[in-house]
Amino acid sequence: MPDPTQRKNIRHGQRVAIVLKQDQDTGYLTDGIVRDILTKSPTHPHGIKVRLMSGEVGRVKEIYS
């Protein structure tokens, strides 16, 4: 599985699982398609922040091929 802490592994239109801010305590994941990549740096220890097509924003925890 590609590393979700590396920006280079995430592409627009890709299917991913993110953790929303309000779900960080529970670790509940939300699936969706990447609309925007919000993290500017090449890496982030908690996952790259993205906006899904649904408008939800969170950090990528899993990348589906």
DSSP file (Angstrom, degrees, kcal/mol; ACC not computed):
  #  RESIDUE AA STRUCTURE BP1 BP2  ACC     N-H-->O    O-->H-N    N-H-->O    O-->H-N    TCO  KAPPA ALPHA  PHI   PSI    X-CA   Y-CA   Z-CA
    1    1 A M              0   0    0      0, 0.0    63,-0.1     0, 0.0    61,-0.0   0.000 360.0 360.0 360.0 133.4    0.0    0.0    0.0
    2    2 A P        -     0   0    0      0, 0.0    61,-0.3     0, 0.0    63,-0.0  -0.277 360.0 -99.3 -61.7 148.3    1.4    3.5   -0.9
    3    3 A D    >   -     0   0    0      1,-0.1     3,-1.4    59,-0.1     6,-0.3  -0.572  26.4-157.2 -72.8 116.4    2.5    5.6    2.0
    4    4 A P  T 3  S+     0   0    0      0, 0.0    44,-1.9     0, 0.0    56,-0.2   0.523  88.4  67.0 -74.9  -3.3   -0.2    8.2    2.8
    5    5 A T  T 3  S+     0   0    0     42,-0.2    39,-1.7    56,-0.1     2,-0.6   0.473  86.1  82.5 -92.0  -1.8    2.3   10.5    4.5
    6    6 A Q  B X   -A   43   0A   0     -3,-1.4     3,-1.5    37,-0.2    37,-0.2  -0.909  67.0-154.6-106.8 120.3    4.0   11.2    1.1
    7    7 A R  G >  S+     0   0    0     35,-3.1     3,-1.8    -2,-0.6    -1,-0.1   0.841  92.1  66.1 -60.2 -34.4    2.3   13.9   -1.1
    8    8 A K  G 3  S+     0   0    0     34,-0.5    -1,-0.3     1,-0.3    35,-0.1   0.697  94.8  59.6 -63.1 -19.1    3.8   12.3   -4.3
    9    9 A N  G <  S+     0   0    0     -3,-1.5     2,-0.5    -6,-0.3    -1,-0.3   0.504  92.5  79.5 -87.0  -4.5    1.6    9.1   -3.7
   10   10 A I    <   -     0   0    0     -3,-1.8     2,-0.3    -4,-0.2    27,-0.1  -0.903  57.9-179.5-113.8 131.1   -1.7   11.1   -3.8
   11   11 A R    >   -     0   0    0     -2,-0.5     3,-1.6    25,-0.0    23,-0.3  -0.895  36.3 -95.0-126.4 153.4   -3.3   12.1   -7.1
   12   12 A H  T 3  S+     0   0    0     -2,-0.3    23,-0.2     1,-0.2     3,-0.1  -0.425 112.5  24.6 -61.6 139.4   -6.5   14.0   -8.0
   13   13 A G  T 3  S+     0   0    0     21,-2.8    -1,-0.2     1,-0.3     2,-0.2   0.460  92.2 135.1  83.4   1.1   -9.3   11.6   -8.8
   14   14 A Q    <   -     0   0    0     -3,-1.6    20,-2.5    20,-0.1     2,-0.5  -0.566  58.4-119.6 -84.8 146.4   -7.8    8.9   -6.6
   15   15 A R  E     +B   33   0B   0     49,-0.4    49,-2.2    18,-0.2     2,-0.3  -0.751  46.3 159.5 -87.5 127.6   -9.9    6.8   -4.1
   16   16 A V  E     -BC  32  63B   0     16,-2.8    16,-2.1    -2,-0.5     2,-0.4  -0.864  39.6-124.6-138.9 169.2   -8.7    7.2   -0.6
   17   17 A A  E     -BC  31  62B   0     45,-2.5    44,-3.0    -2,-0.3    45,-1.7  -0.993  33.0-174.6-118.1 128.4   -9.8    6.9    3.1
   18   18 A I  E     -BC  30  60B   0     12,-2.9    12,-3.0    -2,-0.4     2,-0.6  -0.811  24.2-130.8-119.0 159.8   -9.5    9.9    5.3
   19   19 A V  E     -BC  29  59B   0     40,-2.1    40,-1.7    -2,-0.3    10,-0.1  -0.964  27.0-139.3-108.0 123.4  -10.0   10.7    8.9
   20   20 A L  E >   - C   0  58B   0     -2,-0.6     3,-1.3     8,-0.5     4,-0.4  -0.403  24.0-109.1 -76.3 157.4  -12.1   13.8    9.5
   21   21 A K  G >  S+     0   0    0     36,-0.6     3,-1.3     1,-0.3     4,-0.3   0.906 120.5  49.2 -53.2 -46.3  -11.1   16.2   12.3
   22   22 A Q  G 3  S+     0   0    0      1,-0.3    -1,-0.3     2,-0.1     3,-0.2   0.644 110.7  52.3 -72.1 -12.8  -14.1   15.2   14.4
   23   23 A D  G <>>S+     0   0    0     -3,-1.3     4,-2.9     1,-0.2     5,-0.7   0.340  76.3 100.6-102.8   6.0  -13.3   11.5   13.9
   24   24 A Q  T <45S+     0   0    0     -3,-1.3    -1,-0.2    -4,-0.4    -2,-0.1   0.854  81.5  52.3 -61.8 -34.7   -9.6   11.7   15.0
   25   25 A D  T  45S+     0   0    0     -4,-0.3    -1,-0.2    -3,-0.2    -2,-0.1   0.901 119.6  33.4 -66.7 -40.8  -10.4   10.3   18.5
   26   26 A T  T  45S-     0   0    0     -4,-0.2    -2,-0.2    -3,-0.1    -1,-0.2   0.738  97.8-133.1 -88.5 -24.5  -12.3    7.3   17.1
   27   27 A G  T  <5 +     0   0    0     -4,-2.9    -3,-0.2     1,-0.2     2,-0.1   0.619  42.6 167.5  79.1  12.6  -10.2    6.7   14.0
   28   28 A Y      < -     0   0    0     -5,-0.7    -8,-0.5    -8,-0.1     2,-0.3  -0.419  25.2-142.1 -63.0 130.1  -13.4    6.4   11.9
   29   29 A L  E     -B   19   0B   0    -10,-0.1     2,-0.5    -2,-0.1   -10,-0.2  -0.744   9.4-154.7-101.5 144.9  -12.4    6.5    8.2
   30   30 A T  E     -B   18   0B   0    -12,-3.0   -12,-2.9    -2,-0.3     2,-0.2  -0.976  13.7-143.1-117.1 125.2  -14.4    8.2    5.4
   31   31 A D  E     +B   17   0B   0     -2,-0.5     2,-0.3   -14,-0.2   -14,-0.2  -0.564  38.1 124.9 -85.9 150.6  -14.0    7.0    1.8
   32   32 A G  E     -B   16   0B   0    -16,-2.1   -16,-2.8    -2,-0.2     2,-0.4  -0.985  55.5 -81.0 179.1-177.6  -14.0    9.3   -1.2
   33   33 A I  E     -B   15   0B   0     -2,-0.3    20,-2.1   -18,-0.2     2,-0.3  -0.891  46.8-111.6-108.4 134.3  -12.3   10.7   -4.3
   34   34 A V  E     +D   52   0B   0    -20,-2.5   -21,-2.8    -2,-0.4    18,-0.2  -0.477  39.2 165.9 -69.2 123.7   -9.6   13.3   -4.0
   35   35 A R  E     +     0   0B   0     16,-3.1     2,-0.3     1,-0.4    17,-0.2   0.802  69.7  10.5 -98.1 -48.6  -10.7   16.7   -5.4
   36   36 A D  E     -D   51   0B   0     15,-1.9    15,-2.6   -25,-0.1     2,-0.6  -0.981  61.4-139.4-134.5 144.1   -7.9   18.9   -3.9
   37   37 A I  E     -D   50   0B   0     -2,-0.3    13,-0.2    13,-0.2    12,-0.0  -0.927  22.3-179.4 -99.8 117.4   -4.6   18.2   -2.2
   38   38 A L        +     0   0    0     11,-2.4     2,-0.4    -2,-0.6    12,-0.2   0.756  52.6  88.7 -94.2 -27.8   -4.3   20.8    0.6
   39   39 A T        -     0   0    0     10,-1.5     9,-0.0     1,-0.2     5,-0.0  -0.596  53.7-170.0 -74.4 127.6   -0.9   19.9    2.2
   40   40 A K        +     0   0    0     -2,-0.4    -1,-0.2     3,-0.0     8,-0.0   0.793  59.5  84.2 -88.1 -30.9    1.8   21.9    0.4
   41   41 A S  S    S-     0   0    0      1,-0.1   -34,-0.1     2,-0.1    -2,-0.0  -0.330  86.6-117.8 -73.2 156.9    4.9   20.1    2.0
   42   42 A P  S    S+     0   0    0      0, 0.0   -35,-3.1     0, 0.0   -34,-0.5   0.741  94.0  20.8 -68.5 -22.6    6.1   16.8    0.4
   43   43 A T  B     -A    6   0A   0    -37,-0.2   -37,-0.2   -36,-0.1    -2,-0.1  -0.966  56.1-173.0-141.6 158.9    5.4   14.9    3.6
   44   44 A H    >   -     0   0    0    -39,-1.7     3,-1.6    -2,-0.3     4,-0.1  -0.928  24.9-137.8-150.4 130.0    3.3   15.1    6.8
   45   45 A P  T 3  S+     0   0    0      0, 0.0     3,-0.1     0, 0.0   -40,-0.1   0.746 104.5  44.2 -63.5 -23.9    3.6   12.7    9.7
   46   46 A H  T 3  S-     0   0    0      1,-0.3     2,-0.1   -41,-0.1    13,-0.1   0.395 126.6 -82.5 -99.8   2.7   -0.2   12.4   10.2
   47   47 A G    <   -     0   0    0     -3,-1.6    -1,-0.3   -42,-0.1     2,-0.3  -0.149  53.1 -66.6 110.5 152.6   -1.1   12.1    6.5
   48   48 A I        -     0   0    0    -44,-1.9    12,-2.7    12,-0.2     2,-0.4  -0.551  50.9-123.9 -75.7 134.0   -1.6   14.5    3.6
   49   49 A K  E     + E   0  59B   0     -2,-0.3   -11,-2.4    10,-0.2   -10,-1.5  -0.659  39.4 170.2 -83.3 130.9   -4.6   16.7    4.0
   50   50 A V  E     -DE  37  58B   0      8,-2.8     8,-2.0    -2,-0.4     2,-0.5  -0.909  33.0-130.8-134.9 161.5   -7.1   16.5    1.1
   51   51 A R  E     -DE  36  57B   0    -15,-2.6   -16,-3.1    -2,-0.3   -15,-1.9  -0.970  28.6-142.4-110.0 130.0  -10.6   17.7    0.1
   52   52 A L  E >   -D   34   0B   0      4,-3.0     3,-2.0    -2,-0.5   -18,-0.2  -0.384  29.0-102.6 -84.4 167.4  -12.8   15.0   -1.3
   53   53 A M  T 3  S+     0   0    0    -20,-2.1   -19,-0.1     1,-0.3    -1,-0.1   0.782 124.2  60.5 -57.9 -27.8  -15.4   15.5   -4.1
   54   54 A S  T 3  S-     0   0    0    -21,-0.2    -1,-0.3     2,-0.1     3,-0.1   0.581 120.2-111.2 -76.9 -10.2  -18.0   15.5   -1.3
   55   55 A G  S <  S+     0   0    0     -3,-2.0     2,-0.1     1,-0.3    -2,-0.1   0.312  72.5 138.1  96.6  -8.4  -16.3   18.6    0.2
   56   56 A E        -     0   0    0     -5,-0.1    -4,-3.0     1,-0.0     2,-0.4  -0.468  39.9-151.1 -73.5 143.8  -15.1   16.8    3.3
   57   57 A V  E     + E   0  51B   0     -6,-0.2   -36,-0.6    -2,-0.1     2,-0.3  -0.949  33.3 121.4-119.5 134.3  -11.6   17.6    4.5
   58   58 A G  E     -CE  20  50B   0     -8,-2.0    -8,-2.8    -2,-0.4     2,-0.4  -0.973  57.7 -74.1-171.0-178.3   -9.3   15.3    6.3
   59   59 A R  E     -CE  19  49B   0    -40,-1.7   -40,-2.1    -2,-0.3   -10,-0.2  -0.777  47.6-112.6 -98.4 136.6   -5.9   13.5    6.4
   60   60 A V  E     +C   18   0B   0    -12,-2.7   -42,-0.2    -2,-0.4   -12,-0.2  -0.458  39.3 165.4 -69.1 128.5   -5.3   10.5    4.2
   61   61 A K  E     +     0   0B   0    -44,-3.0     2,-0.3     1,-0.4   -43,-0.2   0.625  68.1  24.6-112.7 -27.3   -4.9    7.2    6.1
   62   62 A E  E     -C   17   0B   0    -45,-1.7   -45,-2.5   -58,-0.1     2,-0.5  -0.999  61.5-154.8-141.3 142.4   -5.3    4.7    3.2
   63   63 A I  E     -C   16   0B   0     -2,-0.3     2,-0.4   -61,-0.3   -47,-0.2  -0.979  13.2-151.4-116.9 124.7   -4.7    4.9   -0.5
   64   64 A Y              0   0    0    -49,-2.2   -49,-0.4    -2,-0.5    -2,-0.0  -0.781 360.0 360.0 -95.3 138.0   -6.7    2.5   -2.7
   65   65 A S              0   0    0     -2,-0.4    -1,-0.1   -51,-0.1   -49,-0.1   0.474 360.0 360.0 -81.8 360.0   -5.1    1.5   -6.0
